[in-house]
């Protein structure tokens, strides 16, 4: 998703407050255990306001999960707050429905061209795992395609009115005329981009990790909700959730709505075996941070299965110091300090390079051109210090 970074910086400063962190963790526990009690306790102990609560709910994307619990909050929270939560849930549902409609149009066009694809993460969970569109907000549509078909996918999306706006770790396509999104909350009119991936990889602890081959081995031709696709197995989905989760949870943190996806890791033997074989330390990190922030989220059998693949004590301490749930980190300074303990100086400088370049390229028009030029020179200088990105980082 594309944001106005000046608004995003102000957002992150507000997210850095202790009340936001307390409310974020409380929201995860409230949803998991179907009670508003953790949120009421966090509000009282942090002396936060109901406006702070609404802010945390919007940032963490959990209004739809709270919706069935609002009856417990009658007389506890004001009518205005309850109405705002209902409205946010409705907006998430509307946008999810529009994303589903977009996906349907793309899938039918792909079928006509005999192009195969697989939905990734939230795109798959919206289709198959959760019948409530208000409970799974997401920024975009994520598709995994065969590398040999990338050019044909580019032509197909352009024929549907999309423009390719970025090619880095994946190709991002935006509908014509789409503007920046509001940095807080979900809105039906936010842009609905499409990301086309040929690989599933992330840099975790400074090392590029790629699970594309293992993920593809778990794909099966299927028809879901009227769409022909290649569906991931439980083990393949677990690999992607853990890899994405590890990369985010040790840096900026996951939204609570994304953290709740970890309930889909499952307790079956094949999933545990796949995680132990391909992502043992990453799975340990994700399970440990999730259990710390939202106890009971991860299957106890998975925690037991990962106990003997725990990393050395020094790395354990560094991982446990990381955010887990998303919290404010303006310019990623706290992220950089934490990742230095995990991955070393080269990785940290690369992260800072990306943060500076992202914040410097503000706005649009003449201002962005002038300031963006400075950002380009800064990034170029830091590139010379850090070297090129690992090839595997060009995937998901």
C-alpha positions as a printed Julia matrix, in Angstrom:
396×3 Matrix{Float64}:
   0.0     0.0     0.0
   1.22    3.54   -0.78
   0.94    6.17    1.96
   1.67    9.85    2.33
   4.81    9.37    4.43
   4.39   12.65    6.3
   1.07   11.38    7.65
   2.7     7.99    8.3
   5.48    9.57   10.4
   2.91   11.35   12.6
   1.01    8.09   12.88
   4.08    6.21   14.06
   4.85    8.8    16.71
   1.4     8.22   18.18
   1.89    4.46   17.92
   5.1     4.72   19.93
   3.18    5.68   23.08
   2.97    3.03   25.84
  -0.85    3.11   25.75
  -0.85    1.97   22.12
   1.38   -1.0    22.88
  -0.73   -2.03   25.86
  -4.0    -1.72   23.93
  -2.61   -3.62   20.93
  -1.71   -6.67   22.99
  -5.0    -6.44   24.88
  -6.92   -6.42   21.6
  -5.26   -9.64   20.5
  -6.14  -11.33   23.8
  -9.69   -9.99   23.69
 -10.31  -11.41   20.23
  -8.7   -14.77   20.98
 -10.65  -15.3    24.2
 -13.89  -13.57   23.06
 -14.05  -11.04   25.91
 -13.48   -7.3    26.13
 -12.04   -7.69   29.66
  -8.35   -7.4    28.58
  -9.13   -4.16   26.72
 -11.04   -2.68   29.66
  -8.1    -3.51   31.93
  -5.56   -1.99   29.53
  -7.63    1.18   29.2
  -7.74    1.61   32.97
  -4.1     0.75   33.66
  -2.68    2.88   30.84
  -5.11    5.76   31.45
  -5.89    5.69   27.75
  -8.99    7.27   26.25
 -11.62    5.69   24.03
 -10.11    7.71   21.19
  -6.83    5.87   21.88
  -8.78    2.62   21.71
 -10.31    3.51   18.34
  -6.88    4.46   17.03
  -5.41    1.11   18.1
  -8.35   -0.83   16.64
  -7.97    0.93   13.29
  -4.2     0.43   13.14
  -4.45   -3.24   14.14
  -7.38   -4.03   11.83
  -9.53   -5.86   14.4
 -12.85   -3.99   14.32
 -14.48   -6.94   12.56
 -13.24   -9.33   15.23
 -14.57   -7.08   17.98
 -17.98   -6.72   16.37
 -19.49   -9.87   18.0
 -18.2    -8.68   21.4
 -19.72   -5.21   21.35
 -22.73   -6.35   23.34
 -20.35   -6.81   26.28
 -19.28   -3.18   25.9
 -22.74   -1.62   26.09
 -22.68    0.74   29.03
 -18.91    0.33   29.34
 -17.87    2.29   26.25
 -19.8     5.27   24.88
 -22.38    4.87   22.13
 -20.16    6.97   19.85
 -17.28    4.52   20.3
 -19.53    1.52   19.62
 -20.88    3.2    16.49
 -17.34    3.98   15.3
 -16.29    0.34   15.78
 -19.34   -0.86   13.84
 -18.54    1.58   11.03
 -14.92    0.45   10.85
 -15.99   -3.2    10.64
 -18.42   -2.32    7.84
 -15.7    -0.51    5.93
 -13.33   -3.48    6.22
 -16.06   -5.8     4.94
 -16.81   -3.5     2.0
 -13.18   -3.23    1.0
 -12.63   -6.99    1.38
 -15.64   -7.58   -0.84
 -14.22   -5.24   -3.47
 -10.87   -7.02   -3.3
 -12.7   -10.32   -3.8
 -14.49   -8.87   -6.83
 -11.17   -7.67   -8.26
  -9.67  -11.12   -7.72
 -12.62  -12.73   -9.48
 -12.14  -10.56  -12.56
  -8.41  -11.33  -12.63
  -8.95  -15.06  -12.09
 -11.52  -15.36  -14.88
  -9.24  -13.46  -17.26
  -6.34  -15.74  -16.26
  -8.45  -18.85  -16.88
  -9.26  -17.59  -20.38
  -5.52  -17.23  -21.03
  -4.7   -20.61  -19.42
  -2.56  -18.89  -16.77
  -2.2   -20.68  -13.45
  -1.83  -18.89  -10.1
  -1.95  -19.42   -6.36
  -3.35  -16.98   -3.78
  -0.92  -15.99   -1.01
  -1.53  -15.32    2.69
  -4.47  -12.97    3.23
  -5.76  -13.47   -0.3
  -6.06  -17.2     0.37
  -7.46  -16.79    3.87
 -10.16  -14.41    2.63
 -11.18  -17.0     0.05
 -11.03  -20.23    2.01
 -10.47  -19.94    5.72
 -12.76  -17.21    7.0
 -16.29  -16.54    5.8
 -16.39  -13.12    7.47
 -14.9   -10.41    5.19
 -14.82   -7.9     8.06
 -12.3   -10.05    9.92
  -9.47  -10.13    7.38
  -8.45   -6.67    6.21
  -5.53   -6.59    3.81
  -3.74   -4.06    1.69
  -3.75   -5.85   -1.65
  -4.15   -9.01   -3.71
  -1.12  -11.3    -3.58
  -0.6   -13.84   -6.36
   2.14  -16.44   -6.84
   2.79  -17.17  -10.52
   5.31  -19.2   -12.5
   8.38  -17.13  -13.43
   8.01  -18.15  -17.1
   4.52  -16.6   -17.1
   5.53  -13.2   -15.65
   5.41  -11.4   -19.01
   1.98  -12.83  -19.8
   0.69  -11.77  -16.38
   2.02   -8.29  -17.01
   0.11   -8.1   -20.3
  -3.07   -9.49  -18.7
  -3.09   -7.0   -15.84
  -2.38   -4.09  -18.14
  -5.31   -5.2   -20.31
  -7.51   -5.02  -17.18
  -6.49   -1.4   -16.53
  -3.62   -1.88  -14.09
  -0.27   -0.1   -14.34
   2.99   -1.56  -13.02
   4.31    0.99  -10.53
   7.17   -0.92   -8.9
   9.35   -3.99   -9.51
  11.58   -4.9    -6.59
  10.85   -7.91   -4.42
   7.77   -8.45   -6.58
   5.84   -6.58   -9.25
   3.16   -4.2    -7.94
   0.26   -3.13  -10.12
  -2.12   -0.3    -9.28
  -5.5     0.49  -10.84
  -5.37    3.58  -13.02
  -5.96    6.83  -11.13
  -5.44    5.35   -7.65
  -4.11    7.8    -5.05
  -2.38    7.34   -1.7
  -4.2     5.62    1.16
  -4.96    7.13    4.52
  -2.29    5.79    6.87
  -4.77    4.85    9.64
  -7.7     2.5     9.32
  -9.34    0.75    6.38
 -11.62    2.42    3.89
 -13.58    0.97    0.94
 -12.13    3.61   -1.39
  -8.48    2.89   -0.6
  -6.47    1.74   -3.65
  -6.57   -2.01   -4.26
  -3.16   -2.97   -5.72
  -2.14   -6.38   -7.03
   1.26   -7.87   -6.17
   2.61  -10.57   -8.47
   5.23  -12.81   -6.9
   7.42  -15.43   -8.51
   9.2   -16.4    -5.3
   8.45  -16.56   -1.57
  11.45  -15.2     0.28
  12.3   -12.77    3.06
  15.41  -11.48    4.76
  15.25  -12.71    8.37
  18.05  -12.09   10.87
  20.07  -10.65    7.99
  19.86  -13.85    5.92
  17.75  -14.34    2.79
  15.43  -17.3     3.32
  13.53  -18.82    0.4
  10.74  -21.4     0.68
   9.44  -21.23   -2.87
  10.27  -24.83   -3.8
   8.74  -26.28   -0.63
   5.67  -24.05   -1.01
   5.1   -25.07   -4.63
   5.31  -28.74   -3.66
   2.26  -28.18   -1.45
   0.06  -26.71   -4.22
  -2.89  -28.64   -5.63
  -5.28  -27.71   -8.46
  -8.55  -26.67   -6.87
 -11.74  -24.7    -7.35
 -12.63  -22.37   -4.48
 -15.54  -19.93   -4.42
 -15.98  -20.43   -8.16
 -12.32  -19.7    -8.99
  -9.83  -22.13  -10.5
  -6.52  -21.9    -8.66
  -3.66  -23.85   -7.09
  -4.46  -24.13   -3.39
  -1.71  -24.33   -0.77
  -1.56  -27.22    1.65
  -1.68  -26.54    5.39
   2.08  -27.03    5.51
   2.71  -24.64    2.61
   0.5   -21.97    4.18
   2.35  -22.41    7.48
   5.71  -21.88    5.78
   4.56  -18.61    4.25
   2.89  -17.33    7.42
   5.98  -18.1     9.48
   8.46  -16.62    7.0
   6.46  -13.41    6.6
   5.75  -13.32   10.33
   9.37  -13.73   11.34
  10.53  -10.94    9.02
   7.88   -8.57   10.39
   7.77   -9.54   14.07
  11.49   -8.99   14.63
  11.39   -5.63   12.83
   8.24   -3.46   12.86
   5.79   -6.08   14.18
   2.62   -7.63   12.73
  -0.83   -6.09   12.81
  -3.01   -7.99   15.27
  -5.27   -8.98   12.36
  -2.22  -10.63   10.74
  -1.04  -12.12   14.01
  -4.38  -13.91   14.28
  -3.55  -15.73   11.05
  -1.15  -17.83   13.11
  -4.17  -19.75   14.36
  -4.06  -21.41   10.94
  -0.64  -22.94   11.58
  -2.44  -26.02   12.85
  -1.28  -28.81   15.08
  -0.91  -31.58   12.47
   2.25  -33.63   12.16
   2.98  -32.62    8.57
   2.91  -28.89    9.38
   5.22  -29.31   12.33
   7.6   -31.44   10.27
   7.63  -28.88    7.45
   8.42  -26.0     9.79
  11.15  -27.94   11.56
  12.71  -28.93    8.24
  12.64  -25.55    6.5
  12.26  -22.71    9.06
  13.1   -24.02   12.54
  14.54  -20.83   14.07
  12.03  -18.58   12.31
   9.14  -20.77   13.53
  10.53  -20.68   17.07
  10.76  -16.87   16.9
   7.21  -16.46   15.61
   5.73  -18.9    18.12
   7.65  -17.37   21.03
   6.69  -13.76   20.25
   3.08  -14.67   19.52
   2.75  -16.6    22.77
   4.3   -13.69   24.69
   1.9   -11.11   23.26
  -1.25  -13.2    22.83
  -1.02  -16.28   25.07
  -2.9   -19.26   23.68
  -2.65  -18.15   20.05
  -0.19  -20.85   18.98
  -0.93  -24.55   19.29
   0.74  -26.04   22.41
   1.84  -29.03   20.35
   3.68  -26.71   17.99
   5.46  -25.0    20.88
   6.55  -28.42   22.17
   7.71  -29.5    18.71
   9.89  -26.38   18.38
  11.44  -26.54   21.83
  14.5   -28.52   20.69
  15.21  -26.23   17.7
  15.48  -23.07   19.8
  18.45  -20.86   18.83
  21.39  -20.11   21.16
  20.64  -18.14   24.32
  22.05  -14.85   22.95
  19.79  -15.01   19.91
  16.83  -15.99   22.07
  17.29  -12.86   24.18
  17.53  -10.69   21.08
  14.38  -12.22   19.57
  12.42  -11.79   22.79
  13.31   -8.09   22.78
  11.55   -7.55   19.43
   8.06   -6.01   18.94
   5.99   -9.04   17.9
   2.77   -7.03   17.59
   3.09   -3.88   15.49
   4.04   -0.74   17.37
   5.33    2.67   16.35
   8.93    2.95   15.25
   9.54    6.24   13.45
  12.33    5.86   10.88
  12.86    2.31   12.22
  15.48    3.39   14.76
  14.43    0.87   17.42
  14.17   -1.73   14.67
  17.74   -1.0    13.63
  19.07   -1.37   17.18
  17.25   -4.67   17.65
  18.3    -6.04   14.28
  21.91   -5.11   14.91
  21.82   -7.6    17.79
  20.28  -10.19   15.48
  22.01   -9.69   12.16
  25.01   -7.38   12.29
  25.98   -4.0    10.86
  25.61   -4.62    7.11
  21.98   -5.63    7.47
  21.22   -2.65    9.71
  22.73   -0.15    7.29
  20.66   -1.67    4.48
  17.52   -1.27    6.61
  18.38    2.35    7.36
  19.05    2.98    3.68
  15.55    1.74    2.84
  13.97    3.76    5.66
  15.7     7.0     4.65
  14.84    6.53    0.98
  11.22    5.8     1.83
  10.81    8.84    4.06
  12.69   11.25    1.78
  10.6    10.5    -1.31
   7.58   12.5    -0.07
   4.48   13.74   -1.78
   4.25   14.21   -5.51
   5.15   16.72   -8.19
   8.09   19.14   -8.05
   8.7    18.72   -4.33
   9.01   14.96   -4.65
  11.35   15.3    -7.63
  13.75   17.64   -5.84
  13.75   15.88   -2.48
  13.62   12.46   -4.08
  16.87   13.25   -5.9
  18.56   13.77   -2.54
  17.11   10.45   -1.36
  18.5     8.74   -4.44
  22.01   10.06   -3.72
  21.76    9.02   -0.07
  20.64    5.54   -1.05
  23.37    5.29   -3.66
  26.03    6.2    -1.1
  24.72    3.65    1.37
  24.53    1.05   -1.39
  28.25    1.42   -1.89
  28.75    0.63    1.78
  26.39   -2.32    1.95
  26.67   -3.93   -1.47
  23.78   -5.35   -3.52
  20.75   -7.01   -2.0
  20.81  -10.82   -1.83
  19.21  -12.35   -4.95
  16.62  -14.24   -2.89
  15.29  -10.95   -1.56
  13.69  -10.34   -4.94
  10.81  -12.65   -4.07
   7.89  -12.26   -1.65
